[in-house]
Amino acid sequence: MIAVVVVRGGALPAGADETVAEAGGRALLIGDGTAAAAADLRAEVRQVEIVEAGPFAPGAWSAGLAARLAREQLVLLPASPDGRDLAPRLAHTLGRPLLAGALEVSAQRAVLARQGGLVAEEHPIAGPAVVTLVPGVRGVEPLPAGYRPPEPGVVTLSPGAAGVHDAEVVEVSPPDPSTMDLAEAPFILAGGAGLGSEEAFRTLEKVAGALGASMGATRVVTDFGWVPFERQIGTTGVAVDPEVYVAFGISGAVQHTSGLGDPEHIIAVNTDPSCPMMAMAEVAIVSDAPAVLTELAARLEA
Ligand SMILES: Cc1cc2nc3c(=O)[nH]c(=O)nc-3n(C[C@H](O)[C@H](O)[C@H](O)COP(=O)(O)OP(=O)(O)OC[C@H]3O[C@@H](n4cnc5c(N)ncnc54)[C@H](O)[C@@H]3O)c2cc1C
């Protein structure tokens, strides 16, 4: 099994480390800035190859990687936006099935998340396949003491890549935090049942906008219909991995926090100082969350 990871500007996508770990430490990094990205991997790597191939070109890359990947029984990609784009093209070029949205993969079987994550379906693997792994579920074991990653091997795309037509990138706009995929959001302001009303979520949306953050929510809130389902963070929602996570009126149930990744900074506002979310927080503010939000909105003139 080998992990194929798309790199943009030296940055690894969400789920890269988990995919490499699930593939037993064998990885092929493709894109631009792959050497720097290989050095940033936080999973134990046994063998790594880098393909410096410039901007994302899934059509040309799948044609150019086909010969190299044909001898791999399982090709595993993170189910990041680029991984979800490249995976079906690789599956088509290699003439294999695509198993999308796996929680776990081995040579014999994949466990696939289905029905919005409510069902985990076991799927036997009988032959070669391409698989995408849902970020934020598996986690990664800590690196062993004294670990040194192997030197990357340099691979070039085979001539099959030439002449394959890909969309031409005219301009890359920075993502809009209010609409970007939460899985990729670096800064999230999330609200829970403690915000108490749909109106408070409109204020949360404005404050997030003023701070350049994305808005997230708990399942209780999406079940109320205060916020659309795609904003739900957790086991049955989106797995996120922001640098900063601010939780307003969220208790920190395991089904929520298991989808939180490993934020560098957590700030929580809650009336209950001993709830799990406050225990996880670097800054825990014991206060009325809607009132804090209203004050923030006023100060930011949101
Ligand atoms: C199979 C399954 C899957 C699930 N998947 C998910 C999932 O993907 N994501 C998810 O989030 N949940 C999920 N859940 C639900 C999860 O178990 C919790 O019920 C949910 O996360 C709790 O949401 P909450 O923190 O908003 O609400 P609550 O647990 O009700 O917590 C509300 C918090 O607000 C605080 N509070 C109350 N009033 C105020 C105030 N005025 N100011 C400040 N704080 C206040 C309270 O002290 C409390 O800590 C799942 C559950 C199951 C069974």
The ligand as an SDF file (V2000), in Angstrom:
LIG
                    3D

 53 58  0  0  0  0  0  0  0  0999 V2000
  -23.9430    8.6860   17.1620 C   0  0  0  0  0  0  0  0  0  0  0  0
  -23.7660   10.1130   17.5960 C   0  0  0  0  0  0  0  0  0  0  0  0
  -23.0560   10.9570   16.7780 C   0  0  0  0  0  0  0  0  0  0  0  0
  -22.8570   12.2920   17.1390 C   0  0  0  0  0  0  0  0  0  0  0  0
  -22.1330   13.1140   16.3170 N   0  0  0  0  0  0  0  0  0  0  0  0
  -21.8970   14.3790   16.7160 C   0  0  0  0  0  0  0  0  0  0  0  0
  -21.1110   15.2530   15.9060 C   0  0  0  0  0  0  0  0  0  0  0  0
  -20.6370   14.9110   14.8230 O   0  0  0  0  0  0  0  0  0  0  0  0
  -20.8900   16.4980   16.3600 N   0  0  0  0  0  0  0  0  0  0  0  0
  -21.3780   16.9550   17.5450 C   0  0  0  0  0  0  0  0  0  0  0  0
  -21.1310   18.1200   17.9040 O   0  0  0  0  0  0  0  0  0  0  0  0
  -22.1570   16.1610   18.3170 N   0  0  0  0  0  0  0  0  0  0  0  0
  -22.4260   14.9000   17.9210 C   0  0  0  0  0  0  0  0  0  0  0  0
  -23.2160   14.1130   18.7010 N   0  0  0  0  0  0  0  0  0  0  0  0
  -23.8940   14.7330   19.8440 C   0  0  0  0  0  0  0  0  0  0  0  0
  -23.0040   14.8530   21.0830 C   0  0  0  0  0  0  0  0  0  0  0  0
  -23.0580   13.6540   21.8130 O   0  0  0  0  0  0  0  0  0  0  0  0
  -23.4620   16.0190   21.9920 C   0  0  0  0  0  0  0  0  0  0  0  0
  -24.8180   15.8290   22.3070 O   0  0  0  0  0  0  0  0  0  0  0  0
  -23.3070   17.3890   21.3470 C   0  0  0  0  0  0  0  0  0  0  0  0
  -22.0050   17.5550   20.8340 O   0  0  0  0  0  0  0  0  0  0  0  0
  -23.5560   18.4580   22.3980 C   0  0  0  0  0  0  0  0  0  0  0  0
  -23.6490   19.7020   21.7720 O   0  0  0  0  0  0  0  0  0  0  0  0
  -23.5300   21.0330   22.6300 P   0  0  0  0  0  0  0  0  0  0  0  0
  -22.2120   21.0930   23.3060 O   0  0  0  0  0  0  0  0  0  0  0  0
  -23.9060   22.1300   21.6990 O   0  0  0  0  0  0  0  0  0  0  0  0
  -24.7350   20.9000   23.6580 O   0  0  0  0  0  0  0  0  0  0  0  0
  -24.7600   20.5070   25.1890 P   0  0  0  0  0  0  0  0  0  0  0  0
  -24.0670   19.2490   25.4670 O   0  0  0  0  0  0  0  0  0  0  0  0
  -26.1750   20.6460   25.5990 O   0  0  0  0  0  0  0  0  0  0  0  0
  -23.8930   21.6450   25.9010 O   0  0  0  0  0  0  0  0  0  0  0  0
  -24.2540   22.9750   25.9760 C   0  0  0  0  0  0  0  0  0  0  0  0
  -23.1420   23.6950   26.7190 C   0  0  0  0  0  0  0  0  0  0  0  0
  -23.4540   25.0730   26.7950 O   0  0  0  0  0  0  0  0  0  0  0  0
  -23.1790   25.5290   28.1050 C   0  0  0  0  0  0  0  0  0  0  0  0
  -24.0540   26.6800   28.3280 N   0  0  0  0  0  0  0  0  0  0  0  0
  -25.3910   26.6890   28.5800 C   0  0  0  0  0  0  0  0  0  0  0  0
  -25.8210   27.9680   28.6770 N   0  0  0  0  0  0  0  0  0  0  0  0
  -24.7430   28.7530   28.4460 C   0  0  0  0  0  0  0  0  0  0  0  0
  -24.5470   30.1590   28.3880 C   0  0  0  0  0  0  0  0  0  0  0  0
  -25.5480   31.0130   28.5450 N   0  0  0  0  0  0  0  0  0  0  0  0
  -23.2970   30.6110   28.1420 N   0  0  0  0  0  0  0  0  0  0  0  0
  -22.2480   29.7500   27.9720 C   0  0  0  0  0  0  0  0  0  0  0  0
  -22.3780   28.4240   28.0130 N   0  0  0  0  0  0  0  0  0  0  0  0
  -23.6100   27.9440   28.2470 C   0  0  0  0  0  0  0  0  0  0  0  0
  -23.4570   24.3670   29.0170 C   0  0  0  0  0  0  0  0  0  0  0  0
  -22.7300   24.5140   30.2270 O   0  0  0  0  0  0  0  0  0  0  0  0
  -22.9380   23.2140   28.1620 C   0  0  0  0  0  0  0  0  0  0  0  0
  -21.5620   23.0060   28.4070 O   0  0  0  0  0  0  0  0  0  0  0  0
  -23.4160   12.7780   18.3630 C   0  0  0  0  0  0  0  0  0  0  0  0
  -24.1190   11.9140   19.1910 C   0  0  0  0  0  0  0  0  0  0  0  0
  -24.3030   10.6040   18.8070 C   0  0  0  0  0  0  0  0  0  0  0  0
  -25.0700    9.6920   19.7360 C   0  0  0  0  0  0  0  0  0  0  0  0
  1  2  1  0
  2  3  1  0
  2 52  2  0
  3  4  2  0
  4  5  1  0
  4 50  1  0
  5  6  2  0
  6  7  1  0
  6 13  1  0
  7  8  2  0
  7  9  1  0
  9 10  1  0
 10 11  2  0
 10 12  1  0
 12 13  2  0
 13 14  1  0
 14 15  1  0
 14 50  1  0
 15 16  1  0
 16 17  1  0
 16 18  1  0
 18 19  1  0
 18 20  1  0
 20 21  1  0
 20 22  1  0
 22 23  1  0
 23 24  1  0
 24 25  2  0
 24 26  1  0
 24 27  1  0
 27 28  1  0
 28 29  2  0
 28 30  1  0
 28 31  1  0
 31 32  1  0
 32 33  1  0
 33 34  1  0
 33 48  1  0
 34 35  1  0
 35 36  1  0
 35 46  1  0
 36 37  1  0
 36 45  1  0
 37 38  2  0
 38 39  1  0
 39 40  1  0
 39 45  2  0
 40 41  1  0
 40 42  2  0
 42 43  1  0
 43 44  2  0
 44 45  1  0
 46 47  1  0
 46 48  1  0
 48 49  1  0
 50 51  2  0
 51 52  1  0
 52 53  1  0
M  END
$$$$
